[in-house]
Amino acid sequence: MKHARLILVLAVAIFGMAQPATAAQSLATFYGKISSGFDRTGVFGASDTSLDGAYATFAFLFDDATPGAYFSVSPTASQLSGGSLYGIPSPGSAVVTVNGVSVPIAGSYQSYAARHNGGYDEIDYFAQDYAGTPSGESNWVHGKISSSLNDFISTTDFNGILAYDVVPGTDFLADFQFYNPGVGFVGSVQAYGKMAVSRVTVQSLIPAVPEPATWLMMIVGFALIGSALRAGRRKAISTPKMVY
């Protein structure tokens, strides 16, 4: 019985140590329709067509465990950013989808994610790449919603789950722009659009990997459990049975 209690205590302790506090990656997705946009070169369909009224999503993938990225957190706000603009790794990327066609943005030049939960609620995501044009234009996508009336943020943790339907009293800014690096369109806009945001979600994707110290404690714990089991078996074998 004593060994059984010891094993139970050790197992519970190890299980508790092995649980990650938060996820390392999160996916923020803005849903809505393009309120004003145009596709000059057929990025999302036919060339020289209006994108007005097209269904769209802006999806931002961020990793708060990116080595070297800038990270700050306070009781009311948090920020994660990076990119070649700052000379540090970029923690985020994005995908713009319009009319069912998806175009990625690596976020190599700049990416940031921010949350605010104090006085007003806000989430803000941005990803940007150089387009390869001689004059240095960039491809980018931006998504932000905020409100001083509606309390939709419960934590400044980037990985905190969110599912929010935009209601009156919520401000939003969501837009994108792609430049064409090809001959004949150097320095010109390929496609652009502004989104009327209707819904925003944030979901955690993968659990954080336990720290090396946690792994060590788990190994030691399992060794102790094994020793306790072996000791219990030896005692059971060596103890003589009483005959009445």
N, C-alpha and C positions, 0 to 999 in steps of 0.2 A: 504493500500500500504506500509506503514511504517513497519508493522508487517511482511509482505511478504518479504521485503528486509532483515529484521533482520533474519528471518528464513533461507533465502538463504545464508547469510553470515555465520551463525552458522553451517549450514550443510556442506558448503565447507570447513570450518576450521576443523570440526570434521573428515571429510573424509580424509583430508590431514594428520591429526595426526595419523589416524589409519593405514596408509600405512607403511608396513615394509620396511626398507632400503635394506636389503639383505635377502637371504634365510639362514637357519641355517644348512642345510645338502646339500651335493653335491656328485654326483656320477661321478667318472672319469673312463673311460673305454678305455683300449688299445686293438686294434684289429690287428690281423696278423696271420702268420703261424709259427709253430715251426721250427726253422732252425736247431736245434740240440737237441735231447731229447730221453729219454728212459724210459719205464715203466716196472719195474721189477716185480711188484706184482699185476698188473691189476687194478691200481687206475682209469685209464681212458679207460679201455677196456681189451683186452687180455693181459695176463702176458708175460713178456720177449719179448716185441715188441718195435720197434722203433717208436718214435713220430714225426719223421722228416716229414715235409710237412703237418701236421695236423693243421686245423683251430683252433684258440685259442682266448680267451679274458681274460684279467686280469681286473677285476672290483674292484674299491676301493671306499668305502663309508666312508665319513668323516663328523663329526658334529663339527663345530667351536664353538658351545655353550656348549660343554662338560665341566661340572664343574671340575675345578682343572687341566685341561690339559694345557700344555704350549702353549702360543700363542704370537707371535711377528709379528710386521708389520712395514715396513718402506716404503718410497716412491718407492723403487726399488725391495723390497723383502719381503716375508712373510713366516712364518713357523708355523705349528701346529703339536704337538707331545705329546706323553705320553706312559704309559704302566708300568708294574710292574718293568721293568728295572730301571725306574726313580722314582718309588714309587708314581706315580700319575696315574689318570685314563687315559685309552687309548681312543683317539678320533676317531680311524679308524679301519676298518676291510676290508676284501677282499674276493673275490671268483675267483678261477682259473677254467676256463672251457676249456677242450680239448676234441675233438671228441664228443661234445655235453654233456659231463659229467662234472658236477660242483662239486668242492670241496672247502668248506669255510675255511678261516683263520680268527680267531676272532681278531687277533692283540693284544691279551692280554699282551704279553711280551713287544712288542714295535710296535708302528706305527707312521708314520710321513708323512706329506704332505708339499711340499714347492713349491713356485713360485718365479721366478726372471724375472724382466722386466727392464733391464737397462744395455746396453753394449752387453748383450746376453739374449735370451729368454729361459726359462727352466721351466718345471714342473717335479716334482719328488715325487713318492709315494712308500710307503713301509709298509708291515704288516708282523708280525712275532709272532709265538707261539712256546712254548716248545712242542716237540713231545712226551714227556713222556718216553724217553729212559734213562737208568741209567747214560749214559755218557753225557747227557744234550744237545743232538742235537735239532735242531729246524726246524719247517716248516716255510717257508717264500716265499713271492712273492715281486718282485720289478719291477717298471716301471718308466722309465725316458726318456724324449726327450729334446734336447737342440739345439740351433743354434745361431751363431753370424751373420748369413747371412739372415735368414728368420724371419721376425717380425710376430710371430703368437700369442703373448701374448699382450693383451691390458690393463690388470689390474692385480694387485697382489691379488685381492680378490679371495679366494678359490672357491667361488660360481659363479665366472664370467663364463659365458657360453663360451664354446670352441668347435669348430668342425674343426679339422685340419688333412688334408691328408699329410702324410709325403712325402717330396720332397727332391731331392738332396741338400746337404748342411745341412741336419738335422741329428744330431747324436742321437742314441737311445741305451738304455740298458734295456732289459726286460727279466727277468728270474724267475724261481721258483724252489723249491726243497721241497720234502716231505720225512720224515724219517719214518721208520716202527718200532713201539715200541713192536711188537710181538716177541715171542720166536723164535729163529732161525735167526732173522734179526735185532737183537738189534744193534744199531749203524750203520746200513746200509741204503743206500739211497733207498727209495721206488720208487720214480719217480722224474725226473728232466727235465728241458727244457729251451731253450733260444728262444725268439720270435723275428722274423723280423717284426717290427712294421710298419703297413701301414696306420693306422688312430688312432686318439685319440679324444675323446669327453669328455666334462665336462658339466653336466647339474644340475641345482638346482632342489631339490625335494619338499621341503615344505617351506611355508613362515614362517618367524619368528613370534612368538607370541608377540603382543604389550606389552610394559612394563606396570607395575601396575599403574604408573602415567598417562599413556595414557588412560588406561581403566577408571580411575577416571575422567579425563577431558572429555571423551566421555559421561559418565553418567551425569556429570554436564551439558554438552552441550545439551543432549536430554531433561533434565529437563527444561532448559531455553526455548527450542523450545516448549515444552508442555505448559509452562506458557504463552508464547507469543500467542499460539493458543487459549488458554482459555480466555485470556484478549481480544483478537480480537472478539471472539464470544460474550462475555459479552457486549462489546461496541456496537456490531451490534444489540443486543437485546434491550439495554437500550436507544439507540438513537431514539427519536420520528420521525416519518415520517412527512414531511411537506406536507400539502394539499394545492393545488393551485386552 
